[in-house]
Amino acid sequence: MRDSGLNGKVALVTGAAGGIGAAVVRQLVEEGARVVATDADEAGARALAAEIGEAVTPALLDVRSSEAVTTLVDHIEHHIGPIDLLANVAGTLSYELVVDVTDEEWERVFDINAAGVFRVSRAVAKVMLARRRGAIVTVSSNAAGIPRHAMAAYAASKAAATMFTRCLGLELAPHGIRCNIVAPGSTLTPMQTGMWADEHGAARVIEGSLETFKSGIPLGKLARPEDVADAVVYLLSERAGHVTMADLYVDGGATLRA
């Protein structure tokens, strides 16, 4: 089997305390990487590190703070090692009709989902540039590419994060640094199950909804966090060495997108 090229590399993962982020951390460690697992939920990040072992360093990080991001990146560079890999997984959901969304809610969602990706990617790109190597993956959403009922703030913020990452990839490509996007669909995480009214929530998502113009999932199942992590780790690895600015949908065909 071809080596992934991740062994011994230092990776920074945001939103690492659970769901997709935790799955990304586990798979990176399996590939031999050392991971700094960050989250606003410091206790969750520490619990993950305790579960996996010394290959994981937990850290508190609020992606809404440029100062906190810069301080953490400097600490990693000076005390852990050069950052070669970044997975932007931190995110938040908003499920409201546009007429009900307040200014504060719109700004909150964009501050985490879009500006958070900008802040962390900017800080990491600066240190990667000096070495002319590295890979960045942003976990966006298939909602970035198709209208969703009562999800305008979330979808718009993810679309912004997607295009930001592609533009960053264009700027960094001449320096040997790759930037890609993974766009999950409905995935078995607390963010997804928190929207369900009862035990039939999964079946309703798979079936789709004519009332809200939402297609179902052709593969007939929800994604597992590991399914999404597989795509993230692939794009971070040397197996994707000639892939940049790609937007990979991992949604069981739900958006009917090529």
QUISUL-V245932 format. One record per pair of residues at least 24 apart in sequence whose C-alpha atoms are under 10 Angstrom apart, sorted by the first residue. I is the first residue (numbers start at 1). J is the second residue. Records with the same first field share a line. If there is no record, write none. Layout:
# QUISUL-V245932
I = J + J
This chain:
# QUISUL-V245932
2 = 238 + 239
3 = 31 + 237 + 238 + 239
4 = 31 + 32 + 233 + 234 + 236 + 237 + 238 + 239 + 240 + 241
5 = 31 + 32 + 33 + 236 + 237 + 238 + 239 + 241
6 = 30 + 31 + 32 + 33 + 34 + 84 + 85 + 233 + 236 + 237 + 238 + 239
7 = 31 + 32 + 33 + 34 + 237
8 = 32 + 33 + 34 + 35 + 55 + 81 + 84
9 = 33 + 34 + 35 + 81 + 82 + 83 + 84 + 85 + 134
10 = 34 + 35 + 36 + 55 + 56 + 76 + 77 + 80 + 81 + 82 + 83 + 84 + 85 + 86
11 = 35 + 36 + 37 + 56 + 76 + 81 + 82 + 83 + 84 + 85 + 86 + 87 + 134 + 135 + 136 + 236
12 = 36 + 37 + 38 + 56 + 57 + 72 + 73 + 76 + 83 + 84 + 85 + 86 + 87 + 88 + 120 + 124 + 136
13 = 37 + 38 + 39 + 58 + 59 + 85 + 86 + 87 + 88 + 89 + 90 + 120 + 137
14 = 38 + 39 + 40 + 45 + 59 + 60 + 61 + 62 + 63 + 86 + 87 + 88 + 89 + 90 + 91 + 116 + 117 + 120 + 138
15 = 39 + 40 + 41 + 44 + 45 + 61 + 62 + 63 + 87 + 88 + 89 + 90 + 91 + 92
16 = 40 + 41 + 42 + 44 + 45 + 46 + 48 + 49 + 58 + 59 + 87 + 88 + 89 + 90
17 = 41 + 42 + 43 + 44 + 45 + 46 + 47 + 48 + 49 + 58 + 90
18 = 44 + 45 + 47 + 48 + 90 + 189 + 190 + 225
19 = 89 + 187 + 188 + 189 + 190 + 191 + 224 + 225 + 226 + 228 + 229
20 = 89 + 90 + 139 + 184 + 187 + 188 + 189 + 224 + 225 + 226 + 227 + 228 + 229 + 230 + 232
21 = 45 + 87 + 88 + 89 + 90 + 91 + 139 + 225 + 226 + 228 + 229 + 232
22 = 48 + 49 + 89 + 225 + 226 + 229
23 = 224 + 225 + 226 + 227 + 228 + 229 + 230 + 232 + 233
24 = 87 + 89 + 225 + 226 + 227 + 228 + 229 + 230 + 231 + 232 + 233
25 = 49 + 52 + 55 + 56 + 87 + 229 + 233
26 = 51 + 52 + 55 + 56 + 226 + 229
27 = 226 + 229 + 230 + 232 + 233
28 = 55 + 56 + 85 + 229 + 230 + 232 + 233 + 234 + 236 + 237
29 = 53 + 54 + 55 + 56
30 = 55
31 = 233 + 237
33 = 84 + 85
34 = 80 + 81 + 83 + 85
35 = 80 + 83 + 85 + 86
36 = 72 + 76 + 80 + 83 + 86
37 = 61 + 87
38 = 62 + 63 + 72 + 89 + 90
39 = 63 + 89 + 90
40 = 64 + 90
61 = 90
62 = 90 + 112 + 116
63 = 88 + 90 + 91 + 111 + 112 + 113 + 114 + 115 + 116 + 117 + 118 + 119 + 120
64 = 108 + 110 + 111 + 112 + 113 + 114 + 115 + 116 + 117 + 118 + 119 + 120
65 = 111 + 112 + 115 + 116 + 119 + 120
66 = 115 + 116 + 118 + 119 + 120 + 122 + 123
67 = 119
68 = 119 + 120
69 = 116 + 119 + 120 + 121 + 122 + 123 + 124
70 = 119 + 120 + 122 + 123 + 124
71 = 123
72 = 120 + 123
73 = 120 + 123 + 124 + 127
74 = 123 + 124 + 127
77 = 124 + 127
82 = 124 + 127 + 128 + 131 + 134
83 = 124 + 125 + 127 + 128 + 131 + 133 + 134 + 135
84 = 124 + 125 + 127 + 128 + 131 + 132 + 133 + 134 + 135 + 136 + 177 + 236
85 = 124 + 128 + 133 + 134 + 135 + 136 + 137 + 177 + 178 + 233 + 236 + 237
86 = 120 + 121 + 124 + 125 + 134 + 135 + 136 + 137 + 138 + 179 + 232 + 236
87 = 117 + 120 + 121 + 135 + 136 + 137 + 138 + 139 + 179 + 180 + 181 + 229 + 232 + 233 + 235 + 236
88 = 113 + 116 + 117 + 118 + 120 + 121 + 136 + 137 + 138 + 139 + 140 + 161 + 181 + 232
89 = 113 + 116 + 117 + 137 + 138 + 139 + 140 + 182 + 232
90 = 114 + 116 + 117 + 138 + 139 + 140
91 = 116 + 117 + 139 + 140 + 154 + 157 + 158 + 191
92 = 154 + 157 + 191
93 = 151 + 153 + 154 + 155 + 157 + 191 + 192 + 194 + 195
94 = 150 + 151 + 152 + 153 + 154 + 155 + 191
95 = 148 + 149 + 150 + 151 + 152 + 153 + 154 + 155 + 195
96 = 149 + 150 + 151 + 152 + 153 + 154
97 = 149 + 150 + 151 + 152 + 153
98 = 149 + 150 + 151 + 152 + 153
99 = 150
100 = 150
101 = 150 + 151 + 152 + 153
105 = 153
106 = 152 + 153 + 154 + 156 + 157
107 = 153 + 157
108 = 153
109 = 153 + 154 + 155 + 156 + 157 + 158
110 = 153 + 154 + 155 + 156 + 157 + 158 + 160 + 161
111 = 157
112 = 157 + 158 + 161
113 = 139 + 140 + 153 + 154 + 155 + 156 + 157 + 158 + 159 + 160 + 161 + 162
114 = 140 + 154 + 156 + 157 + 158 + 159 + 160 + 161 + 162 + 163 + 164 + 165
115 = 157 + 160 + 161 + 164
116 = 161
117 = 158 + 160 + 161 + 162 + 164 + 165
118 = 160 + 161 + 164 + 165 + 168
121 = 164 + 165 + 168 + 179
122 = 168
125 = 168 + 172 + 177
128 = 172 + 175 + 176 + 177
129 = 172 + 174 + 175 + 176 + 177
130 = 175
131 = 175 + 176 + 177
132 = 172 + 173 + 174 + 175 + 176 + 177
133 = 172 + 173 + 175 + 176 + 177 + 178
134 = 172 + 175 + 176 + 177 + 178 + 179 + 236 + 237
135 = 169 + 172 + 176 + 177 + 178 + 179 + 180 + 235 + 236 + 237 + 238 + 240 + 241 + 244
136 = 165 + 168 + 169 + 177 + 178 + 179 + 180 + 181 + 232 + 235 + 236 + 244 + 245
137 = 165 + 169 + 178 + 179 + 180 + 181 + 182 + 231 + 232 + 233 + 234 + 235 + 236 + 244 + 245 + 246 + 247
138 = 162 + 164 + 165 + 166 + 179 + 180 + 181 + 182 + 183 + 232 + 247
139 = 180 + 181 + 182 + 183 + 184 + 228 + 229 + 231 + 232 + 247 + 248
140 = 165 + 181 + 182 + 183 + 184 + 185 + 247 + 248 + 249
141 = 181 + 182 + 183 + 184 + 185 + 186 + 247 + 248 + 249 + 250 + 251
142 = 182 + 183 + 184 + 185 + 186 + 247 + 248 + 249 + 250 + 251 + 253 + 254 + 255 + 257
143 = 183 + 184 + 185 + 186 + 255
144 = 183 + 184
145 = 183 + 249 + 255 + 257
146 = 214 + 255 + 256 + 257
147 = 213 + 214 + 255
148 = 212 + 213 + 214
149 = 211 + 212 + 213 + 214
150 = 212
158 = 183
162 = 245 + 246 + 247
163 = 245 + 247
165 = 244 + 245 + 246 + 247
166 = 244 + 245 + 246 + 247
167 = 245
168 = 245
169 = 244 + 245 + 246
170 = 244 + 245
172 = 244
173 = 244 + 245
176 = 241 + 242 + 244
177 = 241 + 244
178 = 235 + 236 + 240 + 241 + 242 + 243 + 244 + 245 + 246
179 = 235 + 236 + 243 + 244 + 245 + 246 + 247
180 = 232 + 235 + 236 + 240 + 243 + 244 + 245 + 246 + 247 + 248
181 = 231 + 232 + 235 + 244 + 245 + 246 + 247 + 248 + 249
182 = 228 + 229 + 231 + 232 + 235 + 246 + 247 + 248 + 249 + 250 + 251
183 = 228 + 231 + 232 + 247 + 248 + 249 + 250 + 251
184 = 223 + 224 + 225 + 227 + 228 + 229 + 231 + 248 + 249 + 250 + 251 + 252 + 254
185 = 217 + 222 + 223 + 228 + 249 + 250 + 251 + 252 + 253 + 254 + 255
186 = 216 + 217 + 221 + 222 + 223 + 224 + 225 + 250 + 251 + 252 + 254
187 = 221 + 222 + 223 + 224 + 225 + 226 + 227 + 228 + 250 + 251
188 = 221 + 222 + 223 + 224 + 225 + 226
189 = 223 + 224 + 225
192 = 222
205 = 254
206 = 252 + 254
208 = 254
214 = 254 + 255
215 = 253 + 254 + 255 + 256
216 = 252 + 253 + 254 + 255 + 256
217 = 251 + 252 + 253 + 254 + 255 + 256
218 = 251 + 252 + 253 + 254 + 255 + 256
219 = 251 + 252 + 253 + 254
220 = 252 + 253 + 254
221 = 251 + 252
222 = 251 + 252
223 = 250 + 251 + 252
227 = 251
